[in-house]
Amino acid sequence: MEKILLVMCGGIPTKSALDFACYLSDMTRSRLTGFFYETAIYEMEPELEVTGSSNGKQISYHPIELKSYISGFEQTCENRGIPVSVRYLEGNIGESIIAESRFADLIIADAAVSVNSKTQESPSPLLQHLLANAQCPIMIAPSSFTPIQEVVYCYDGSPSAVFAMKQLTYLLPELGEAKASVVQINDEDIPGEEKKHMLNWLSRHFETSDIVTLKGKSEQALFDFLLKKQHALVVMGAYGRNMVSRLFRHSHADLLIRTLAYPLFITHY
């Protein structure tokens, strides 16, 4: 992996998103490109330092302040040895990011990313747009960052799920030392021959792996399973282009984005 795009909440990096982006960039030795854009009101004071917390103040940003945040972002990356570049976006923010994604390897986005920072909707309309139209995989940054120790693949037997598994593994082979878990919701186990091929594939990319079948067809069963995980990266491939408009409120991915403190990897098939 060579090029990572960081799309930040309100155009200003939060501590968790920046920490996570630097973690992946350092792991893969990839260049990190930060996208900045102006908003009128930002509801939580941003954090660029390694320590600190938001205080909930409502503040207005002006061009001179935005320049200071860009400078702080660059300095933070340079201090951590991360190759960095910056893009200032104007006009149609979503379409500008989509255009950039065509020749990028990965987008990292804050779960609260928005053009209008006053929005309380999560995922925001901008993030919905990116999930539906981005031309590279998207990683949703966690609300709090810890190093990844387990990769959890959400599997339903579809080509989309298999494609997401491969995409994550090829982009981040450095996670081979982590545990890999494949979880499916079904009344029946994965068929024997398919399971054999899957375990063989996992063994070639990860030191340890297992397959878990959650009986039934409840999305809540998957959610409960993931809530018990720690230091995990969740991988999904079922966030199709039509799902944003038709099943947004009910999709697995949206439920996870709103509530889980895990990074979430989503890609199209």
Contacts in CASP RR format, 6 or more apart in sequence:
PFRMAT RR
TARGET T0000
AUTHOR 0000-0000-0000
METHOD contacts of the structure
MODEL  1
MEKILLVMCGGIPTKSALDFACYLSDMTRSRLTGFFYETAIYEMEPELEV
TGSSNGKQISYHPIELKSYISGFEQTCENRGIPVSVRYLEGNIGESIIAE
SRFADLIIADAAVSVNSKTQESPSPLLQHLLANAQCPIMIAPSSFTPIQE
VVYCYDGSPSAVFAMKQLTYLLPELGEAKASVVQINDEDIPGEEKKHMLN
WLSRHFETSDIVTLKGKSEQALFDFLLKKQHALVVMGAYGRNMVSRLFRH
SHADLLIRTLAYPLFITHY
1 28 0 8 1.000
1 30 0 8 1.000
1 105 0 8 1.000
1 106 0 8 1.000
1 171 0 8 1.000
1 172 0 8 1.000
2 30 0 8 1.000
2 31 0 8 1.000
2 105 0 8 1.000
3 30 0 8 1.000
3 31 0 8 1.000
3 33 0 8 1.000
3 103 0 8 1.000
3 104 0 8 1.000
3 105 0 8 1.000
3 106 0 8 1.000
4 21 0 8 1.000
4 24 0 8 1.000
4 25 0 8 1.000
4 28 0 8 1.000
4 30 0 8 1.000
4 31 0 8 1.000
4 32 0 8 1.000
4 33 0 8 1.000
4 104 0 8 1.000
4 105 0 8 1.000
4 106 0 8 1.000
4 107 0 8 1.000
4 108 0 8 1.000
5 33 0 8 1.000
5 34 0 8 1.000
5 35 0 8 1.000
5 97 0 8 1.000
5 100 0 8 1.000
5 101 0 8 1.000
5 104 0 8 1.000
5 106 0 8 1.000
5 107 0 8 1.000
5 108 0 8 1.000
5 136 0 8 1.000
6 13 0 8 1.000
6 17 0 8 1.000
6 18 0 8 1.000
6 21 0 8 1.000
6 32 0 8 1.000
6 33 0 8 1.000
6 34 0 8 1.000
6 35 0 8 1.000
6 107 0 8 1.000
6 108 0 8 1.000
6 109 0 8 1.000
7 34 0 8 1.000
7 35 0 8 1.000
7 97 0 8 1.000
7 107 0 8 1.000
7 108 0 8 1.000
7 109 0 8 1.000
7 110 0 8 1.000
7 113 0 8 1.000
7 126 0 8 1.000
7 130 0 8 1.000
8 14 0 8 1.000
8 17 0 8 1.000
8 18 0 8 1.000
8 34 0 8 1.000
8 35 0 8 1.000
8 36 0 8 1.000
8 109 0 8 1.000
8 110 0 8 1.000
8 113 0 8 1.000
9 17 0 8 1.000
9 42 0 8 1.000
9 44 0 8 1.000
9 46 0 8 1.000
9 110 0 8 1.000
9 112 0 8 1.000
9 113 0 8 1.000
9 114 0 8 1.000
9 117 0 8 1.000
10 37 0 8 1.000
10 39 0 8 1.000
10 42 0 8 1.000
10 112 0 8 1.000
10 113 0 8 1.000
10 114 0 8 1.000
10 115 0 8 1.000
10 117 0 8 1.000
11 35 0 8 1.000
11 36 0 8 1.000
11 37 0 8 1.000
11 38 0 8 1.000
11 39 0 8 1.000
11 113 0 8 1.000
12 36 0 8 1.000
12 39 0 8 1.000
12 42 0 8 1.000
12 46 0 8 1.000
12 61 0 8 1.000
12 66 0 8 1.000
12 69 0 8 1.000
13 21 0 8 1.000
13 34 0 8 1.000
13 46 0 8 1.000
13 47 0 8 1.000
13 48 0 8 1.000
13 69 0 8 1.000
13 73 0 8 1.000
13 110 0 8 1.000
14 44 0 8 1.000
14 46 0 8 1.000
14 47 0 8 1.000
14 54 0 8 1.000
14 110 0 8 1.000
14 112 0 8 1.000
15 47 0 8 1.000
15 48 0 8 1.000
15 49 0 8 1.000
15 50 0 8 1.000
15 52 0 8 1.000
15 53 0 8 1.000
16 110 0 8 1.000
16 141 0 8 1.000
16 142 0 8 1.000
16 143 0 8 1.000
16 144 0 8 1.000
16 145 0 8 1.000
17 108 0 8 1.000
17 109 0 8 1.000
17 110 0 8 1.000
17 141 0 8 1.000
18 47 0 8 1.000
18 48 0 8 1.000
18 73 0 8 1.000
18 76 0 8 1.000
19 50 0 8 1.000
19 145 0 8 1.000
20 108 0 8 1.000
20 139 0 8 1.000
20 141 0 8 1.000
20 142 0 8 1.000
20 145 0 8 1.000
20 263 0 8 1.000
21 32 0 8 1.000
21 108 0 8 1.000
21 141 0 8 1.000
22 32 0 8 1.000
22 76 0 8 1.000
22 77 0 8 1.000
22 80 0 8 1.000
22 82 0 8 1.000
23 145 0 8 1.000
23 147 0 8 1.000
24 30 0 8 1.000
24 106 0 8 1.000
24 108 0 8 1.000
24 139 0 8 1.000
24 172 0 8 1.000
25 31 0 8 1.000
25 32 0 8 1.000
25 77 0 8 1.000
25 82 0 8 1.000
25 83 0 8 1.000
26 80 0 8 1.000
26 81 0 8 1.000
26 82 0 8 1.000
27 172 0 8 1.000
27 174 0 8 1.000
28 171 0 8 1.000
28 172 0 8 1.000
28 174 0 8 1.000
29 83 0 8 1.000
30 83 0 8 1.000
30 105 0 8 1.000
30 106 0 8 1.000
31 83 0 8 1.000
31 84 0 8 1.000
31 85 0 8 1.000
32 77 0 8 1.000
32 82 0 8 1.000
32 83 0 8 1.000
32 84 0 8 1.000
32 85 0 8 1.000
33 84 0 8 1.000
33 85 0 8 1.000
33 86 0 8 1.000
33 87 0 8 1.000
33 100 0 8 1.000
33 104 0 8 1.000
34 73 0 8 1.000
34 84 0 8 1.000
34 85 0 8 1.000
34 86 0 8 1.000
34 87 0 8 1.000
35 87 0 8 1.000
35 89 0 8 1.000
35 96 0 8 1.000
35 97 0 8 1.000
35 100 0 8 1.000
36 66 0 8 1.000
36 69 0 8 1.000
36 70 0 8 1.000
36 73 0 8 1.000
36 86 0 8 1.000
36 87 0 8 1.000
36 88 0 8 1.000
36 89 0 8 1.000
37 88 0 8 1.000
37 89 0 8 1.000
37 90 0 8 1.000
37 93 0 8 1.000
37 115 0 8 1.000
38 61 0 8 1.000
38 63 0 8 1.000
38 66 0 8 1.000
39 61 0 8 1.000
39 114 0 8 1.000
39 115 0 8 1.000
39 116 0 8 1.000
39 117 0 8 1.000
40 60 0 8 1.000
40 61 0 8 1.000
40 116 0 8 1.000
40 117 0 8 1.000
41 58 0 8 1.000
41 59 0 8 1.000
41 60 0 8 1.000
41 117 0 8 1.000
41 118 0 8 1.000
42 58 0 8 1.000
42 59 0 8 1.000
42 61 0 8 1.000
42 117 0 8 1.000
43 56 0 8 1.000
43 58 0 8 1.000
43 117 0 8 1.000
43 118 0 8 1.000
44 54 0 8 1.000
44 55 0 8 1.000
44 56 0 8 1.000
44 57 0 8 1.000
45 54 0 8 1.000
45 55 0 8 1.000
45 56 0 8 1.000
45 57 0 8 1.000
45 59 0 8 1.000
46 54 0 8 1.000
46 69 0 8 1.000
47 53 0 8 1.000
47 54 0 8 1.000
48 69 0 8 1.000
48 72 0 8 1.000
48 73 0 8 1.000
48 76 0 8 1.000
49 76 0 8 1.000
61 69 0 8 1.000
70 86 0 8 1.000
70 88 0 8 1.000
73 84 0 8 1.000
73 86 0 8 1.000
74 84 0 8 1.000
74 86 0 8 1.000
77 83 0 8 1.000
77 84 0 8 1.000
78 84 0 8 1.000
87 100 0 8 1.000
89 96 0 8 1.000
89 97 0 8 1.000
93 115 0 8 1.000
93 126 0 8 1.000
94 115 0 8 1.000
94 126 0 8 1.000
94 129 0 8 1.000
94 130 0 8 1.000
97 107 0 8 1.000
97 130 0 8 1.000
97 134 0 8 1.000
98 129 0 8 1.000
98 130 0 8 1.000
98 133 0 8 1.000
98 134 0 8 1.000
98 135 0 8 1.000
101 107 0 8 1.000
101 130 0 8 1.000
101 134 0 8 1.000
101 135 0 8 1.000
101 136 0 8 1.000
102 135 0 8 1.000
102 136 0 8 1.000
104 136 0 8 1.000
105 136 0 8 1.000
105 137 0 8 1.000
105 171 0 8 1.000
106 136 0 8 1.000
106 137 0 8 1.000
106 138 0 8 1.000
106 139 0 8 1.000
106 171 0 8 1.000
107 130 0 8 1.000
107 134 0 8 1.000
107 136 0 8 1.000
107 137 0 8 1.000
107 138 0 8 1.000
107 139 0 8 1.000
108 138 0 8 1.000
108 139 0 8 1.000
108 141 0 8 1.000
109 127 0 8 1.000
109 130 0 8 1.000
109 138 0 8 1.000
109 139 0 8 1.000
109 140 0 8 1.000
109 141 0 8 1.000
110 140 0 8 1.000
110 141 0 8 1.000
111 122 0 8 1.000
111 123 0 8 1.000
111 127 0 8 1.000
111 140 0 8 1.000
111 141 0 8 1.000
111 143 0 8 1.000
111 257 0 8 1.000
111 258 0 8 1.000
112 122 0 8 1.000
112 124 0 8 1.000
113 124 0 8 1.000
113 126 0 8 1.000
113 127 0 8 1.000
113 130 0 8 1.000
114 124 0 8 1.000
114 125 0 8 1.000
114 126 0 8 1.000
114 127 0 8 1.000
115 124 0 8 1.000
115 125 0 8 1.000
115 126 0 8 1.000
119 125 0 8 1.000
122 257 0 8 1.000
122 258 0 8 1.000
123 131 0 8 1.000
123 254 0 8 1.000
123 257 0 8 1.000
123 258 0 8 1.000
127 140 0 8 1.000
127 257 0 8 1.000
128 244 0 8 1.000
128 248 0 8 1.000
129 244 0 8 1.000
130 138 0 8 1.000
131 138 0 8 1.000
131 239 0 8 1.000
131 244 0 8 1.000
131 253 0 8 1.000
131 266 0 8 1.000
132 239 0 8 1.000
132 240 0 8 1.000
132 241 0 8 1.000
132 243 0 8 1.000
132 244 0 8 1.000
133 241 0 8 1.000
134 268 0 8 1.000
136 267 0 8 1.000
137 164 0 8 1.000
137 167 0 8 1.000
137 168 0 8 1.000
137 171 0 8 1.000
137 265 0 8 1.000
137 266 0 8 1.000
137 267 0 8 1.000
138 265 0 8 1.000
138 266 0 8 1.000
138 267 0 8 1.000
139 263 0 8 1.000
139 264 0 8 1.000
139 265 0 8 1.000
139 266 0 8 1.000
140 257 0 8 1.000
140 263 0 8 1.000
140 264 0 8 1.000
140 265 0 8 1.000
140 266 0 8 1.000
141 263 0 8 1.000
142 260 0 8 1.000
142 261 0 8 1.000
142 262 0 8 1.000
142 263 0 8 1.000
143 261 0 8 1.000
144 261 0 8 1.000
146 230 0 8 1.000
146 231 0 8 1.000
147 231 0 8 1.000
148 175 0 8 1.000
148 178 0 8 1.000
148 231 0 8 1.000
148 232 0 8 1.000
148 233 0 8 1.000
148 263 0 8 1.000
149 178 0 8 1.000
149 179 0 8 1.000
149 230 0 8 1.000
149 231 0 8 1.000
149 232 0 8 1.000
150 178 0 8 1.000
150 179 0 8 1.000
150 180 0 8 1.000
150 181 0 8 1.000
150 229 0 8 1.000
150 230 0 8 1.000
150 231 0 8 1.000
150 232 0 8 1.000
150 233 0 8 1.000
151 168 0 8 1.000
151 175 0 8 1.000
151 178 0 8 1.000
151 179 0 8 1.000
151 180 0 8 1.000
151 181 0 8 1.000
151 206 0 8 1.000
151 232 0 8 1.000
151 233 0 8 1.000
151 235 0 8 1.000
152 181 0 8 1.000
152 183 0 8 1.000
152 226 0 8 1.000
152 229 0 8 1.000
152 232 0 8 1.000
152 233 0 8 1.000
152 234 0 8 1.000
152 235 0 8 1.000
153 161 0 8 1.000
153 164 0 8 1.000
153 165 0 8 1.000
153 168 0 8 1.000
153 180 0 8 1.000
153 181 0 8 1.000
153 182 0 8 1.000
153 183 0 8 1.000
153 235 0 8 1.000
154 161 0 8 1.000
154 183 0 8 1.000
154 184 0 8 1.000
154 222 0 8 1.000
154 234 0 8 1.000
154 235 0 8 1.000
154 236 0 8 1.000
154 237 0 8 1.000
154 238 0 8 1.000
154 252 0 8 1.000
155 161 0 8 1.000
155 162 0 8 1.000
155 165 0 8 1.000
155 182 0 8 1.000
155 183 0 8 1.000
155 184 0 8 1.000
155 190 0 8 1.000
156 184 0 8 1.000
156 185 0 8 1.000
156 186 0 8 1.000
156 238 0 8 1.000
157 184 0 8 1.000
157 190 0 8 1.000
157 194 0 8 1.000
158 237 0 8 1.000
158 238 0 8 1.000
158 269 0 8 1.000
159 269 0 8 1.000
160 237 0 8 1.000
160 238 0 8 1.000
160 240 0 8 1.000
160 268 0 8 1.000
160 269 0 8 1.000
161 236 0 8 1.000
161 237 0 8 1.000
161 238 0 8 1.000
163 237 0 8 1.000
163 267 0 8 1.000
163 269 0 8 1.000
164 235 0 8 1.000
164 236 0 8 1.000
164 237 0 8 1.000
164 265 0 8 1.000
164 266 0 8 1.000
164 267 0 8 1.000
164 269 0 8 1.000
165 182 0 8 1.000
165 235 0 8 1.000
167 265 0 8 1.000
167 267 0 8 1.000
168 175 0 8 1.000
168 233 0 8 1.000
168 235 0 8 1.000
168 265 0 8 1.000
168 267 0 8 1.000
169 175 0 8 1.000
169 205 0 8 1.000
173 205 0 8 1.000
175 206 0 8 1.000
175 233 0 8 1.000
176 205 0 8 1.000
176 206 0 8 1.000
176 207 0 8 1.000
177 206 0 8 1.000
177 207 0 8 1.000
178 206 0 8 1.000
178 233 0 8 1.000
179 206 0 8 1.000
179 207 0 8 1.000
179 208 0 8 1.000
179 209 0 8 1.000
179 210 0 8 1.000
180 202 0 8 1.000
180 205 0 8 1.000
180 206 0 8 1.000
180 208 0 8 1.000
180 209 0 8 1.000
180 210 0 8 1.000
181 209 0 8 1.000
181 210 0 8 1.000
181 211 0 8 1.000
181 212 0 8 1.000
182 198 0 8 1.000
182 202 0 8 1.000
182 209 0 8 1.000
182 210 0 8 1.000
182 211 0 8 1.000
182 212 0 8 1.000
183 211 0 8 1.000
183 212 0 8 1.000
183 213 0 8 1.000
183 214 0 8 1.000
183 222 0 8 1.000
183 225 0 8 1.000
184 190 0 8 1.000
184 211 0 8 1.000
184 212 0 8 1.000
184 213 0 8 1.000
184 214 0 8 1.000
185 213 0 8 1.000
185 214 0 8 1.000
185 216 0 8 1.000
185 217 0 8 1.000
185 218 0 8 1.000
185 219 0 8 1.000
185 221 0 8 1.000
185 222 0 8 1.000
186 213 0 8 1.000
186 214 0 8 1.000
186 215 0 8 1.000
186 216 0 8 1.000
186 217 0 8 1.000
187 215 0 8 1.000
187 216 0 8 1.000
187 217 0 8 1.000
188 213 0 8 1.000
189 195 0 8 1.000
189 213 0 8 1.000
190 198 0 8 1.000
190 211 0 8 1.000
190 213 0 8 1.000
195 211 0 8 1.000
198 211 0 8 1.000
199 209 0 8 1.000
199 211 0 8 1.000
202 209 0 8 1.000
203 209 0 8 1.000
212 225 0 8 1.000
214 221 0 8 1.000
214 222 0 8 1.000
214 225 0 8 1.000
215 221 0 8 1.000
219 250 0 8 1.000
219 252 0 8 1.000
219 255 0 8 1.000
222 252 0 8 1.000
223 252 0 8 1.000
223 255 0 8 1.000
223 256 0 8 1.000
223 259 0 8 1.000
226 232 0 8 1.000
226 234 0 8 1.000
226 256 0 8 1.000
226 260 0 8 1.000
226 262 0 8 1.000
227 260 0 8 1.000
229 262 0 8 1.000
232 262 0 8 1.000
233 262 0 8 1.000
233 263 0 8 1.000
233 264 0 8 1.000
233 265 0 8 1.000
234 256 0 8 1.000
234 260 0 8 1.000
234 262 0 8 1.000
234 263 0 8 1.000
234 264 0 8 1.000
234 265 0 8 1.000
235 264 0 8 1.000
235 265 0 8 1.000
236 252 0 8 1.000
236 253 0 8 1.000
236 256 0 8 1.000
236 264 0 8 1.000
236 265 0 8 1.000
236 266 0 8 1.000
237 266 0 8 1.000
237 267 0 8 1.000
237 268 0 8 1.000
237 269 0 8 1.000
238 251 0 8 1.000
238 252 0 8 1.000
238 253 0 8 1.000
239 251 0 8 1.000
239 253 0 8 1.000
239 266 0 8 1.000
239 268 0 8 1.000
240 268 0 8 1.000
240 269 0 8 1.000
241 268 0 8 1.000
243 251 0 8 1.000
243 253 0 8 1.000
248 254 0 8 1.000
253 264 0 8 1.000
253 266 0 8 1.000
256 262 0 8 1.000
256 264 0 8 1.000
257 264 0 8 1.000
END
